[in-house]
Amino acid sequence: MALPIVLANLTQPLMSAVDTGVAGHLPGPEYLAGVALGGLLFSFLFWGFGFLRMGTTGLVAQAWGKGDEPALAATVVRAMILAAAIGLLLLALQGPLIALGLELLGGSAEVTRQATAYCRGRIWAAPLALANYVILGWLLGCQRVRIALGLQILINLVNLAAVLLFVHVFDWGVTGIGAATAAADGVGTLAGGFLLWRSHRSAWPALRLAALLDASAMRRLVGINIHIFIRTACLLASMGWFAHLGAMQGDTVLAANALLLNFLTFMAFGLDGFAHAAEALVGSAVGAGDAPGLRRAVRLCMGWAAAGALGYAAAYAAAGPAIVAMLTDQPVLRETAAHFLPWMVLAPIASVWAYLYDGMFIGATQTRTLMYSMLLCGAAFLGLSLGLLPKFGNHGLWLSFLTFNALRGLTLHLAAPRTLYRAPGASVSANAS
């Protein structure tokens, strides 16, 4: 299960790479900078609504494990309604939202102008992009990981064809790059929607408005999504605080940290494959009321995730300097990054349990505990960074950040006996809502 999810995750940076490559060949650095700035805004914006994917996976996996197809279909429809409502709200507020977001991110007047053009081309697919989160959550919850991989590949191929057409044939410039990503999201929604309709065609006629608007189910859905949203917002704030403290140490350290964050990004995309597999397996066991199956799924995911983390650590220890050399040809940046490479070797081992337990708690819909854990660990990161940075410089910052990730895994491990490992069933849903 994990391998197709890992591959699907690794296709996601390809859309940014294609956009970057096309923008990089337009006449002037402001085009590339504008696409980068606009892409960053959408990354933060859509990542903030990642609960649509995560919450859907947990609820669908439980309904799938229970064999309750009507409940599964109703869960997906409720999530789609929520995605559409949020997407339409983003469209209605697109003007001030884009202006404020780009102002906060900074950039010259010309770069901001290009970023605005990119955002206005891409924003129209907001409801479709959020619907794709729900579709991906449904596929993972039903353990249809190969189809999820195929859908991600389709979206990337459409993006590649559309960006070449819109920019080089229609001459739409940066607006065309944003519109190409929007078109790819649209095709993904159509393909995923067709698969969803065909997979549960017997359940659709039985759906009733009263069932979709069931107060208890809606409270549970909203509660789960609020918990995950707060958890994600805290994670984003912690990442922003890390970037801020890096910037305070000067441009060289800031650039070196940016290079090293590529190690973390690539690691996260890979290890998240095991976390997503855990969401589906744990959710299915919880839905089926299979306590032994739940423990077996946890042991299995832990074993594979540990092996994956050790593999990443070994690769970074052996190839870390070569990777840095590929990312930059500037001797000062290479030398600065080399000082902090040992933290990259430790990062997979320190972080894997945070990723994995996130997946297991999402699968069990124990999202309240997930939220409290992130708030506690975020506060610990703030305190550690303020205490260690003045004493140890950037080493103190990296130590604080890896401790933050390790604490996330530790707090969830300590909470597991009274939450994750409880008898699956009614108690789980009560905690989630």
TORKOL-531668 format. One record per residue: x, y, z of N, C-alpha, C in turn. Coordinates in steps of 0.05 Angstrom, whole numbers, padded with zeros to 5 digits, always signed. Layout:
! TORKOL-531668
XYZXYZXYZ/...
***
This chain:
! TORKOL-531668
+00016-00024+00000+00000+00000+00000+00017+00025+00000/+00039+00024+00015+00054+00049+00019+00069+00058-00006/+00079+00039-00022+00095+00046-00045+00080+00064-00065/+00056+00056-00074+00042+00074-00093+00036+00102-00080/+00031+00102-00054+00026+00128-00041+00051+00145-00041/+00074+00133-00035+00099+00147-00037+00103+00159-00064/+00099+00143-00085+00102+00152-00112+00083+00174-00119/+00058+00171-00110+00038+00192-00114+00046+00218-00101/+00056+00216-00076+00066+00240-00062+00089+00253-00077/+00107+00237-00088+00130+00249-00101+00123+00261-00128/+00099+00256-00139+00090+00270-00163+00082+00298-00158/+00074+00304-00133+00064+00331-00127+00083+00353-00132/+00109+00350-00125+00128+00372-00132+00132+00376-00162/+00124+00356-00178+00128+00358-00207+00113+00381-00219/+00089+00387-00209+00073+00409-00219+00088+00435-00215/+00099+00439-00191+00115+00463-00186+00140+00464-00203/+00152+00440-00207+00176+00440-00224+00170+00447-00253/+00148+00438-00263+00140+00445-00290+00134+00475-00292/+00119+00486-00274+00113+00514-00273+00139+00531-00271/+00157+00522-00254+00183+00536-00251+00199+00535-00276/+00200+00512-00289+00216+00509-00314+00205+00527-00336/+00179+00529-00339+00167+00545-00360+00172+00575-00353/+00167+00583-00328+00170+00610-00320+00200+00619-00323/+00218+00600-00318+00246+00606-00319+00256+00612-00347/+00240+00605-00367+00248+00611-00395+00233+00635-00406/+00217+00649-00390+00205+00674-00398+00226+00696-00395/+00223+00718-00410+00244+00738-00411+00244+00757-00387/+00258+00748-00366+00260+00765-00342+00257+00749-00317/+00273+00754-00296+00271+00740-00271+00245+00744-00256/+00231+00766-00262+00207+00773-00247+00185+00752-00252/+00185+00739-00276+00165+00719-00282+00168+00694-00263/+00193+00685-00262+00199+00662-00244+00193+00669-00215/+00201+00692-00206+00196+00700-00179+00166+00703-00173/+00151+00713-00193+00123+00716-00190+00108+00689-00187/+00116+00670-00204+00104+00643-00202+00111+00630-00176/+00137+00634-00167+00145+00622-00141+00129+00634-00118/+00125+00660-00119+00110+00673-00097+00081+00665-00098/+00069+00665-00121+00041+00657-00123+00037+00627-00115/+00056+00610-00124+00054+00582-00117+00056+00578-00087/+00073+00594-00074+00076+00592-00045+00050+00600-00031/+00037+00621-00041+00012+00629-00029-00009+00607-00030/-00011+00594-00054-00031+00572-00057-00023+00548-00040/+00003+00543-00037+00012+00521-00020+00002+00525+00008/+00006+00549+00020-00004+00554+00047-00034+00553+00048/-00047+00565+00027-00076+00567+00027-00089+00539+00027/-00080+00522+00007-00093+00496+00004-00084+00477+00026/-00059+00480+00036-00050+00462+00057-00067+00468+00082/-00075+00492+00086-00092+00498+00109-00119+00483+00108/-00128+00476+00084-00153+00461+00081-00148+00431+00077/-00124+00422+00085-00117+00394+00082-00134+00375+00098/-00150+00387+00117-00168+00370+00133-00189+00356+00115/-00194+00368+00092-00213+00355+00073-00204+00328+00064/-00177+00326+00060-00166+00300+00053-00164+00281+00077/-00152+00292+00099-00147+00275+00122-00172+00266+00136/-00190+00284+00140-00215+00276+00153-00231+00256+00137/-00231+00260+00110-00246+00242+00093-00233+00214+00094/-00207+00212+00094-00194+00186+00095-00202+00171+00120/-00201+00183+00143-00208+00170+00168-00237+00160+00168/-00255+00177+00161-00284+00170+00162-00291+00149+00141/-00279+00152+00117-00285+00132+00095-00273+00105+00103/-00248+00105+00114-00236+00080+00121-00252+00065+00142/-00264+00080+00161-00280+00066+00181-00306+00055+00169/-00319+00070+00151-00343+00060+00138-00336+00037+00120/-00313+00038+00107-00304+00016+00090-00299-00009+00106/-00285-00006+00129-00280-00029+00146-00305-00041+00157/-00325-00024+00162-00351-00033+00172-00369-00046+00151/-00361-00041+00126-00378-00051+00103-00403-00035+00100/-00403-00010+00109-00427+00007+00107-00425+00026+00084/-00433+00017+00060-00430+00033+00036-00447+00058+00036/-00472+00057+00046-00487+00083+00047-00474+00104+00065/-00462+00095+00087-00448+00115+00105-00424+00125+00091/-00410+00108+00076-00386+00117+00061-00393+00138+00041/-00415+00132+00025-00423+00151+00004-00432+00178+00017/-00447+00176+00039-00456+00201+00052-00433+00217+00063/-00412+00204+00073-00388+00218+00083-00375+00233+00060/-00372+00221+00037-00359+00234+00014-00376+00258+00005/-00402+00255+00004-00419+00277-00005-00418+00300+00014/-00418+00295+00040-00416+00316+00060-00390+00331+00057/-00368+00316+00053-00342+00329+00049-00341+00345+00023/-00354+00335+00002-00355+00350-00023-00371+00376-00020/-00393+00375-00005-00408+00400+00000-00391+00420+00015/-00376+00411+00035-00358+00429+00050-00336+00440+00032/-00325+00423+00015-00304+00432-00003-00315+00453-00023/-00339+00449-00033-00351+00468-00051-00357+00495-00038/-00366+00493-00013-00373+00518+00002-00347+00534+00007/-00326+00521+00015-00301+00535+00020-00289+00546-00006/-00290+00530-00027-00280+00538-00053-00295+00563-00064/-00321+00563-00061-00337+00586-00071-00331+00611-00054/-00326+00607-00028-00319+00629-00011-00292+00641-00019/-00273+00624-00026-00247+00633-00035-00250+00649-00061/-00268+00640-00079-00273+00655-00104-00285+00682-00098/-00304+00683-00079-00317+00708-00073-00298+00728-00060/-00278+00718-00046-00259+00736-00032-00232+00737-00046/-00231+00729-00071-00205+00726-00084-00189+00752-00086/-00203+00775-00090-00188+00800-00093-00173+00807-00068/-00186+00812-00045-00171+00819-00021-00154+00796-00011/-00162+00771-00016-00146+00748-00007-00119+00747-00021/-00119+00750-00047-00094+00750-00062-00076+00774-00055/-00089+00798-00054-00074+00822-00048-00061+00821-00020/-00076+00812+00000-00065+00811+00027-00043+00789+00029/-00049+00766+00017-00029+00744+00018-00003+00752+00006/-00003+00764-00017+00021+00771-00031+00036+00794-00016/+00020+00812-00004+00033+00833+00011+00048+00822+00036/+00036+00802+00049+00049+00790+00072+00074+00774+00063/+00074+00762+00040+00096+00747+00030+00119+00765+00021/+00113+00789+00013+00133+00808+00004+00139+00805-00025/+00159+00820-00035+00166+00819-00063+00164+00847-00075/+00180+00851-00097+00180+00877-00110+00153+00882-00124/+00149+00907-00133+00124+00913-00146+00119+00897-00171/+00140+00892-00188+00137+00877-00212+00133+00847-00206/+00147+00837-00186+00143+00809-00179+00114+00805-00168/+00105+00824-00152+00077+00822-00142+00057+00823-00164/+00063+00839-00185+00044+00841-00208+00043+00814-00222/+00066+00801-00226+00066+00775-00240+00053+00754-00222/+00058+00755-00196+00046+00736-00178+00015+00739-00178/+00006+00763-00179-00023+00768-00180-00035+00756-00205/-00021+00759-00228-00031+00748-00253-00033+00717-00251/-00012+00705-00239-00012+00676-00235-00036+00667-00217/-00039+00681-00195-00060+00674-00176-00088+00677-00188/-00092+00698-00205-00118+00702-00217-00124+00681-00238/-00103+00669-00250-00108+00647-00268-00114+00621-00254/-00103+00618-00230-00106+00592-00216-00130+00591-00196/-00138+00614-00185-00157+00615-00164-00184+00603-00172/-00190+00604-00199-00217+00595-00207-00221+00565-00204/-00200+00551-00200-00203+00522-00195-00203+00515-00166/-00206+00535-00148-00205+00529-00119-00225+00508-00111/-00251+00509-00119-00269+00488-00111-00261+00460-00121/-00249+00460-00146-00241+00435-00157-00216+00423-00143/-00197+00441-00136-00174+00432-00122-00181+00420-00095/-00200+00433-00081-00209+00422-00055-00225+00397-00058/-00241+00395-00080-00255+00370-00086-00235+00347-00090/-00212+00353-00103-00192+00332-00107-00181+00322-00080/-00180+00340-00060-00172+00330-00034-00191+00309-00023/-00217+00314-00027-00237+00295-00018-00234+00269-00034/-00231+00271-00060-00228+00247-00077-00204+00230-00069/-00181+00244-00063-00157+00230-00055-00162+00217-00027/-00176+00231-00009-00182+00219+00017-00200+00194+00014/-00219+00195-00005-00236+00172-00010-00220+00149-00020/-00202+00153-00039-00186+00132-00051-00168+00119-00030/-00155+00135-00013-00138+00124+00008-00154+00109+00028/-00178+00120+00036-00194+00107+00056-00204+00079+00046/-00209+00077+00020-00217+00051+00009-00193+00034+00000/-00169+00043+00006-00144+00028+00000-00140+00024-00030/-00150+00043-00046-00147+00041-00075-00123+00059-00082/-00100+00051-00073-00076+00068-00075-00065+00069-00104/-00068+00048-00119-00058+00049-00147-00074+00069-00164/-00100+00070-00159-00117+00089-00173-00109+00117-00165/-00103+00121-00139-00094+00148-00129-00069+00156-00144/-00050+00137-00147-00026+00143-00162-00032+00151-00190/-00049+00135-00203-00056+00141-00231-00069+00168-00235/-00086+00175-00216-00099+00201-00217-00079+00224-00214/-00060+00221-00197-00039+00242-00194-00022+00244-00219/-00016+00222-00231-00001+00222-00256-00017+00237-00278/-00043+00231-00280-00060+00244-00299-00060+00274-00295/-00063+00283-00271-00063+00312-00265-00037+00325-00274/-00015+00311-00269+00011+00323-00276+00015+00324-00307/+00005+00303-00321+00008+00303-00350-00010+00325-00362/-00034+00329-00351-00051+00351-00362-00038+00378-00356/-00027+00381-00332-00013+00406-00326+00009+00412-00345/+00025+00392-00352+00048+00395-00370+00038+00404-00398/+00017+00390-00408+00007+00396-00435-00006+00424-00435/-00021+00430-00414-00036+00456-00413-00017+00479-00410/+00005+00477-00394+00023+00499-00391+00038+00505-00416/+00045+00484-00431+00058+00489-00457+00039+00502-00477/+00014+00493-00477-00006+00504-00495-00012+00534-00488/-00018+00539-00463-00026+00566-00455-00004+00586-00457/+00021+00578-00451+00043+00597-00451+00056+00600-00479/+00061+00577-00492+00076+00579-00517+00059+00581-00542/+00034+00573-00540+00016+00575-00563-00003+00599-00560/-00016+00601-00537-00035+00623-00533-00022+00648-00522/+00003+00646-00514+00019+00669-00504+00005+00683-00481/-00004+00667-00462-00017+00679-00438+00002+00686-00416/+00028+00680-00419+00047+00687-00399+00042+00673-00372/+00047+00688-00351+00045+00677-00324+00016+00670-00317/-00003+00685-00328-00031+00677-00324-00037+00649-00335/-00024+00643-00358-00028+00616-00370-00017+00594-00352/+00005+00600-00338+00016+00579-00320-00003+00573-00297/-00015+00594-00286-00035+00590-00265-00060+00576-00276/-00069+00584-00300-00092+00571-00312-00087+00542-00319/-00062+00535-00326-00056+00507-00332-00059+00490-00307/-00050+00499-00285-00054+00484-00260-00083+00482-00253/-00099+00503-00258-00128+00502-00254-00141+00481-00272/-00132+00480-00298-00143+00461-00316-00137+00432-00308/-00113+00428-00298-00105+00402-00288-00122+00393-00265/-00128+00412-00247-00146+00406-00224-00174+00398-00234/-00183+00413-00255-00209+00407-00266-00211+00379-00278/-00191+00371-00293-00191+00344-00305-00189+00323-00283/-00173+00329-00262-00172+00310-00240-00198+00306-00226/-00213+00328-00222-00240+00327-00210-00259+00311-00227/-00259+00315-00253-00277+00300-00271-00271+00270-00270/-00245+00263-00272-00237+00235-00272-00243+00222-00245/-00236+00236-00223-00241+00225-00197-00271+00224-00191/-00286+00244-00200-00315+00243-00195-00328+00220-00210/-00319+00214-00234-00330+00191-00249-00323+00165-00235/-00299+00162-00225-00292+00138-00210-00308+00135-00185/-00313+00157-00172-00329+00157-00147-00358+00148-00153/-00369+00160-00174-00397+00153-00181-00399+00123-00189/-00380+00114-00205-00381+00086-00215-00377+00066-00192/-00359+00073-00173-00352+00054-00152-00375+00049-00132/-00392+00069-00129-00414+00067-00109-00441+00073-00122/-00445+00064-00146-00469+00072-00161-00494+00061-00147/-00492+00039-00133-00516+00028-00119-00523+00044-00095/-00504+00060-00084-00510+00075-00059-00523+00102-00065/-00518+00113-00089-00528+00141-00094-00558+00143-00093/-00573+00125-00106-00603+00128-00105-00615+00127-00077/-00600+00113-00058-00611+00110-00031-00605+00134-00013/-00588+00152-00023-00581+00175-00006-00606+00194-00004/-00610+00204+00020-00632+00222+00025-00620+00248+00038/-00633+00270+00033-00624+00296+00044-00623+00295+00074/-00642+00282+00086-00642+00281+00116-00618+00266+00126/-00610+00245+00112-00586+00230+00121-00561+00246+00117/-00559+00261+00095-00536+00278+00091-00533+00300+00111/-00556+00310+00120-00556+00333+00139-00559+00323+00168/-00555+00297+00173-00558+00286+00200-00540+00302+00219/-00552+00312+00241-00539+00330+00259-00514+00317+00272/-00517+00292+00280-00495+00278+00294-00471+00275+00274/-00477+00266+00250-00456+00262+00230-00443+00288+00222/-00459+00310+00220-00447+00336+00213-00430+00346+00235/-00438+00343+00260-00422+00351+00283-00396+00337+00284/-00397+00311+00278-00372+00295+00278-00354+00305+00256/-00365+00309+00232-00348+00318+00209-00336+00345+00215/-00352+00364+00225-00342+00391+00231-00321+00390+00253/-00327+00374+00274-00308+00372+00296-00281+00361+00288/-00281+00340+00272-00256+00329+00262-00241+00349+00245/-00255+00363+00227-00242+00382+00210-00231+00406+00225/-00245+00415+00246-00235+00437+00262-00210+00429+00277/-00210+00405+00288-00186+00395+00302-00162+00394+00283/-00166+00383+00259-00144+00381+00240-00135+00408+00230/-00154+00426+00226-00147+00453+00217-00130+00468+00238/-00137+00466+00263-00121+00479+00284-00094+00466+00285/-00093+00439+00283-00067+00425+00283-00050+00434+00260/-00061+00437+00236-00046+00445+00213-00037+00474+00215/-00055+00491+00226-00047+00520+00230-00024+00522+00249/-00024+00506+00270-00002+00507+00289+00024+00497+00276/+00022+00476+00259+00046+00467+00244+00056+00488+00225/+00038+00501+00211+00047+00523+00193+00060+00546+00208/+00049+00552+00232+00060+00574+00248+00088+00566+00257/+00092+00541+00264+00118+00531+00273+00139+00533+00250/+00130+00525+00226+00148+00527+00203+00155+00556+00197/+00135+00574+00199+00140+00602+00195+00159+00613+00216/+00156+00605+00241+00174+00614+00262+00203+00604+00257/+00205+00579+00247+00232+00569+00240+00244+00586+00218/+00229+00593+00197+00239+00609+00175+00247+00637+00186/+00231+00648+00204+00236+00674+00215+00262+00675+00230/+00267+00654+00247+00291+00653+00263+00315+00648+00245/+00311+00634+00223+00333+00630+00204+00341+00656+00191/+00320+00672+00183+00325+00697+00170+00340+00717+00188/+00335+00715+00214+00348+00733+00233+00378+00728+00235/+00387+00705+00225+00416+00699+00227+00431+00707+00202/+00418+00720+00183+00432+00730+00159+00425+00715+00134/+00430+00726+00111+00423+00715+00086+00436+00688+00081/+00461+00685+00089+00475+00660+00083+00463+00637+00098/+00458+00641+00124+00445+00619+00140+00417+00614+00130/+00402+00635+00123+00375+00632+00113+00376+00615+00087/+00394+00621+00069+00396+00606+00044+00405+00577+00049/+00423+00573+00068+00432+00546+00074+00409+00529+00086/+00393+00542+00104+00370+00528+00115+00350+00521+00094/+00347+00539+00074+00328+00534+00052+00337+00509+00036/+00364+00507+00032+00374+00483+00018+00368+00458+00034/+00373+00459+00060+00370+00435+00077+00340+00428+00080/+00322+00447+00078+00294+00441+00080+00285+00423+00057/+00300+00422+00034+00295+00404+00013+00298+00375+00022/+00318+00370+00040+00321+00343+00051+00296+00335+00067/+00286+00354+00083+00262+00348+00099+00237+00344+00082/+00235+00360+00060+00211+00358+00043+00211+00330+00029/+00234+00322+00018+00235+00297+00005+00231+00274+00025/+00242+00277+00049+00237+00256+00070+00208+00255+00077/+00195+00278+00080+00167+00278+00088+00149+00265+00067/+00154+00271+00041+00138+00259+00020+00140+00229+00021/+00164+00218+00027+00168+00189+00027+00156+00177+00052/+00163+00187+00076+00153+00175+00100+00123+00178+00104/+00111+00199+00092+00082+00203+00093+00068+00180+00079/+00081+00166+00061+00069+00143+00049+00061+00122+00069/+00078+00117+00089+00071+00098+00110+00049+00110+00128/+00050+00136+00132+00029+00148+00149+00001+00146+00135/+00001+00150+00109-00025+00148+00094-00035+00119+00094/-00016+00100+00091-00024+00072+00093-00035+00066+00121/-00023+00078+00141-00033+00074+00168-00061+00085+00172/-00067+00108+00159-00094+00120+00161-00114+00099+00151/-00109+00087+00128-00128+00068+00116-00130+00043+00133/-00108+00031+00141-00108+00006+00156-00120+00009+00184/-00112+00030+00198-00122+00035+00225-00152+00042+00223/-00160+00059+00204-00188+00066+00201-00205+00042+00195/-00195+00025+00178-00211+00001+00171-00214-00017+00195/-00193-00021+00211-00195-00037+00235-00214-00025+00255/-00213+00001+00259-00231+00015+00277-00260+00012+00268/-00265+00016+00242-00292+00013+00231-00303-00015+00235/-00286-00035+00232-00294-00063+00234-00296-00072+00264/-00287-00055+00283-00287-00063+00311-00267-00085+00316/-00245-00085+00301-00225-00107+00302-00201-00097+00319/-00202-00100+00345-00180-00091+00362-00154-00105+00356/-00154-00132+00353-00129-00145+00346-00118-00136+00319/-00136-00132+00300-00128-00122+00274-00116-00094+00276/-00127-00077+00294-00116-00051+00298-00087-00052+00308/-00082-00069+00328-00055-00071+00339-00036-00083+00318/-00046-00101+00302-00029-00113+00281-00022-00092+00260/-00041-00075+00253-00036-00054+00233-00016-00034+00244/-00018-00028+00270+00001-00009+00282+00029-00021+00282/+00032-00046+00289+00059-00059+00290+00071-00060+00261/+00054-00067+00242+00063-00069+00215+00073-00042+00204/+00057-00021+00209+00065+00005+00199+00090+00015+00213/+00092+00010+00239+00116+00019+00253+00141+00006+00243/+00140-00020+00237+00163-00034+00227+00173-00023+00200/+00154-00019+00182+00161-00008+00155+00170+00021+00157/+00157+00037+00173+00165+00065+00176+00193+00067+00188/+00199+00051+00208+00226+00051+00220+00247+00044+00199/+00241+00024+00183+00260+00016+00161+00263+00039+00141/+00241+00052+00134+00243+00075+00116+00259+00098+00127/+00256+00103+00153+00271+00125+00166+00301+00119+00167/+00308+00094+00173+00336+00086+00173+00348+00088+00145/+00332+00081+00125+00341+00084+00097+00347+00113+00090/+00329+00131+00097+00334+00159+00092+00359+00169+00106/+00362+00161+00132+00385+00170+00147+00411+00160+00135/+00412+00135+00126+00436+00124+00113+00441+00139+00087/+00420+00144+00071+00424+00158+00046+00435+00187+00050/+00424+00200+00070+00433+00228+00075+00462+00228+00086/+00469+00208+00102+00496+00206+00113+00516+00202+00090/+00508+00185+00071+00527+00179+00049+00528+00200+00027/+00504+00211+00021+00502+00228-00003+00496+00257+00004/+00495+00265+00029+00488+00292+00037+00504+00313+00023/+00531+00312+00024+00547+00333+00010+00542+00334-00020/+00538+00311-00032+00533+00310-00061+00506+00323-00068/+00486+00319-00050+00460+00331-00055+00462+00361-00053/+00476+00371-00032+00480+00400-00029+00494+00411-00054/+00514+00397-00064+00529+00406-00087+00511+00408-00112/+00491+00390-00114+00473+00391-00136+00454+00415-00134/+00448+00423-00109+00428+00444-00104+00440+00472-00108/+00467+00475-00104+00479+00501-00107+00508+00498-00115/+00518+00517-00130+00546+00517-00138+00562+00539-00124/+00550+00552-00104+00563+00573-00089+00579+00561-00066/+00605+00565-00065+00622+00553-00044+00614+00560-00016/+00606+00585-00012+00598+00594+00015+00574+00579+00025/+00554+00576+00007+00529+00562+00015+00535+00532+00020/+00552+00520+00003+00559+00492+00007+00573+00488+00034/+00591+00506+00041+00606+00503+00066+00587+00508+00090/+00570+00528+00088+00551+00533+00110+00532+00510+00114/+00521+00499+00092+00502+00477+00094+00516+00452+00105/+00541+00448+00099+00556+00424+00109+00557+00424+00139/+00558+00448+00152+00560+00449+00181+00535+00437+00194/+00513+00438+00180+00487+00430+00192+00477+00403+00180/+00492+00391+00163+00483+00365+00151+00478+00343+00171/+00494+00341+00193+00487+00320+00212+00458+00320+00222/+00446+00344+00223+00418+00346+00232+00400+00332+00212/+00408+00332+00186+00392+00319+00165+00393+00289+00168/+00416+00278+00178+00418+00250+00183+00400+00241+00206/+00398+00258+00226+00382+00252+00250+00352+00257+00244/+00346+00275+00225+00318+00283+00220+00299+00260+00215/+00305+00240+00198+00286+00219+00193+00279+00203+00218/+00300+00197+00234+00296+00181+00259+00279+00197+00279/+00284+00223+00281+00270+00240+00300+00241+00245+00292/+00236+00246+00265+00210+00255+00255+00191+00234+00247/+00201+00210+00242+00183+00189+00230+00159+00183+00247/+00163+00183+00274+00141+00176+00292+00120+00197+00292/+00127+00222+00289+00107+00243+00287+00089+00239+00262/+00102+00233+00239+00087+00228+00215+00069+00204+00218/+00080+00182+00228+00065+00157+00230+00042+00159+00249/+00047+00170+00273+00025+00172+00292+00004+00192+00283/+00011+00212+00268-00009+00230+00255-00028+00213+00239/-00016+00196+00222-00033+00179+00204-00051+00160+00220/-00040+00147+00241-00056+00128+00257-00078+00142+00272/-00073+00165+00283-00094+00179+00298-00115+00191+00279/-00107+00199+00255-00127+00208+00235-00145+00185+00226/-00132+00161+00222-00148+00138+00214-00168+00130+00235/-00161+00133+00261-00179+00127+00283-00197+00151+00290/-00194+00173+00275-00209+00198+00280-00206+00208+00309/-00182+00203+00320-00176+00214+00347-00163+00242+00343/-00177+00259+00331-00166+00285+00322-00163+00305+00344/-00179+00303+00365-00177+00321+00388-00150+00318+00401/-00142+00293+00405-00115+00287+00417-00093+00298+00398/-00097+00294+00373-00077+00304+00353-00074+00334+00355/-00096+00348+00358-00095+00377+00360-00080+00386+00386/-00087+00373+00409-00075+00381+00434-00045+00375+00434/-00037+00353+00421-00009+00346+00420+00006+00367+00404/-00005+00376+00381+00009+00396+00365+00011+00423+00379/-00010+00431+00394-00009+00456+00409+00012+00455+00430/+00014+00432+00444+00034+00429+00465+00062+00430+00454/+00066+00415+00432+00093+00413+00420+00101+00439+00407/+00081+00454+00395+00087+00480+00384+00097+00499+00405/+00084+00499+00428+00093+00516+00450+00121+00508+00460/+00126+00482+00460+00153+00473+00468+00174+00482+00448/+00167+00481+00422+00186+00490+00402+00192+00520+00405/+00172+00536+00411+00175+00564+00415+00195+00569+00438/+00190+00556+00460+00208+00559+00484+00236+00549+00479/+00239+00526+00466+00265+00515+00461+00281+00532+00442/+00268+00542+00421+00282+00558+00401+00292+00585+00414/+00276+00597+00431+00284+00622+00444+00307+00617+00463/+00308+00593+00475+00329+00588+00494+00355+00578+00481/+00352+00562+00460+00376+00549+00448+00389+00566+00426/+00373+00582+00411+00385+00598+00390+00406+00617+00399/+00402+00633+00421+00423+00651+00430+00449+00637+00439/+00446+00612+00448+00470+00597+00458+00485+00582+00437/+00470+00570+00418+00482+00552+00399+00478+00560+00370/+00465+00583+00365+00462+00593+00338+00443+00574+00322/+00450+00571+00297+00433+00555+00279+00432+00525+00288/+00453+00515+00301+00452+00488+00312+00429+00486+00332/+00426+00507+00349+00405+00508+00368+00378+00508+00355/+00375+00522+00333+00350+00523+00318+00342+00495+00308/+00362+00482+00295+00356+00455+00285+00350+00435+00307/+00365+00437+00330+00360+00420+00352+00331+00425+00363/+00323+00449+00364+00296+00456+00373+00275+00444+00354/+00280+00446+00328+00260+00436+00308+00258+00406+00309/+00281+00392+00310+00279+00363+00311+00267+00353+00337/+00273+00367+00359+00260+00361+00384+00230+00364+00383/+00221+00385+00369+00193+00390+00364+00180+00366+00350/+00193+00356+00329+00182+00333+00315+00182+00308+00333/+00204+00304+00348+00206+00281+00365+00184+00282+00387/+00179+00305+00398+00159+00308+00418+00131+00302+00407/+00126+00310+00382+00100+00303+00370+00096+00273+00371/+00116+00258+00363+00113+00229+00363+00111+00218+00392/+00127+00229+00410+00127+00219+00438+00100+00224+00452/+00089+00248+00448+00063+00254+00462+00041+00237+00452/+00041+00232+00426+00020+00214+00414+00024+00185+00423/+00049+00177+00425+00055+00150+00435+00044+00147+00464/+00048+00167+00480+00039+00165+00508+00009+00166+00510/-00004+00180+00490-00033+00182+00490-00047+00158+00478/-00032+00141+00464-00044+00119+00449-00059+00099+00467/-00049+00091+00490-00063+00071+00506-00092+00079+00513/-00096+00104+00518-00124+00113+00526-00140+00124+00503/-00129+00125+00479-00144+00135+00456-00142+00116+00433/-00119+00113+00421-00116+00097+00397-00123+00068+00402/-00115+00057+00425-00117+00028+00430-00143+00021+00445/-00160+00040+00449-00186+00033+00462-00202+00016+00443/-00221+00002+00454-00238-00015+00437-00250+00001+00415/-00246-00006+00390-00257+00010+00367-00288+00011+00369/-00299+00032+00358-00328+00033+00357-00339+00060+00366/-00359+00059+00383-00373+00083+00392-00355+00102+00407/-00336+00091+00423-00319+00109+00439-00302+00126+00422/-00293+00115+00399-00276+00130+00381-00292+00153+00369/-00316+00148+00359-00331+00169+00347-00338+00191+00367/-00344+00183+00392-00350+00202+00412-00327+00221+00417/-00303+00210+00418-00279+00227+00423-00275+00246+00400/-00280+00236+00376-00274+00253+00353-00293+00277+00351/-00318+00273+00360-00338+00294+00357-00339+00312+00381/
***
